[in-house]
Structures are given as structure tokens and as C-alpha cells.
């Protein structure tokens, strides 16, 4: 009896090869560790990073803020205009 259907897919209940593939939870543990490390860095350097970014790459800072905030928080009044002063920037067309 074959463990595959006529299209070559494994049938329900197929166990696979022992030890094959990524161990269960390994991808999630990597993501969890990354989030933990990022939170630790933010606690230690967060304000300094924002200050440096504001001085060196203000357009990137604005882009990061708009990605983090929900669309309701970013939305301006319909008749409002946001102006970013790019004088003295290396790349004003960011």
C-alpha cells in the first residue's frame, strides 16, 4: 500500500522520516529570541538611536514612525498639510 495519492501527495496520517526537517518550535524560538534581543537593545539605546536618526536621517525616522503608528494615528485632518524641512540634508528627495 502506498503512502501517497495519485497526484503524489502524502496521505493523511503520514509520519514522514524520523529526524527530517526543522525541529518543531525552532523557528518560533528564533523569532522569540530576536524580539527579546531587540527589546533589550531598545531599553538600552532607544532614545539615543532616535536622536541619532533624527540628526542623520530624518526622512528614515519619519518613515519608521509612520510604519509603527496605526493608520488612525498617522491620518491628518483632511485639510492639513505636513511639511518636512529638508534643508542641509544629503538627499532631500527621500
C-alpha positions in Angstrom: 0.0 0.0 0.0 1.4 3.4 -1.0 1.6 6.4 1.4 0.8 8.8 -1.5 -2.2 9.6 -3.6 -2.4 9.5 -7.4 -1.0 13.1 -7.6 2.0 12.2 -5.4 0.8 13.9 -2.2 1.2 12.2 1.1 -2.0 10.7 2.5 -3.4 11.9 5.8 -1.6 10.3 8.8 1.8 10.0 7.0 4.5 10.3 9.6 7.5 11.3 7.4 11.1 10.4 8.1 12.3 10.4 11.7 14.6 13.4 12.3 13.8 15.0 8.9 13.1 18.7 8.7 13.3 21.5 11.3 12.5 20.6 14.9 9.1 21.8 16.0 9.3 25.2 17.6 12.8 26.1 16.3 11.5 28.8 14.0 9.4 30.3 16.7 12.2 30.2 19.3 14.5 32.2 16.8 11.7 34.8 16.4 11.2 35.0 20.2 14.9 35.4 20.8 15.1 38.2 18.2 12.2 40.1 19.8 13.8 39.7 23.2 17.2 41.0 21.9 15.5 43.9 20.1 13.6 44.9 23.3 16.8 44.7 25.3 18.6 47.0 22.8 15.6 49.4 22.7 15.7 49.7 26.5 19.4 50.4 26.5 19.7 52.6 23.4 16.3 53.6 22.2 16.3 57.3 22.8 19.9 57.6 21.6 19.0 55.8 18.4 16.1 58.1 17.8 18.3 61.2 18.4 21.0 60.0 16.0 18.4 59.1 13.4 16.7 62.5 13.7 20.1 64.2 13.1 21.4 62.0 10.3 18.4 60.5 8.5 15.2 62.4 9.4 13.3 61.0 6.4 14.0 57.5 7.6 12.8 58.4 11.0 9.5 59.8 9.6 9.2 56.6 7.5 9.8 54.4 10.6 7.3 56.3 12.7 4.6 56.0 10.0 5.1 52.3 9.9 4.9 51.8 13.6 1.9 54.0 14.2 -1.6 52.7 13.3 -3.2 54.4 10.3 -5.6 56.2 12.6 -2.7 57.8 14.4 -1.0 58.9 11.2 -4.0 60.2 9.5 -4.1 64.0 9.5 -7.1 66.2 9.1 -8.3 66.4 5.6 -7.2 70.0 5.1 -3.9 69.6 6.9 -0.5 69.5 5.2 2.6 68.0 6.7 5.9 69.8 5.8 9.3 68.3 6.3 12.2 70.8 6.2 15.0 69.1 4.3 17.5 71.9 4.2 21.0 70.7 4.6 20.2 67.1 4.0 22.3 65.0 1.7 19.3 63.5 0.0 16.3 65.8 0.1 14.3 63.5 -2.2 14.0 60.8 0.3 
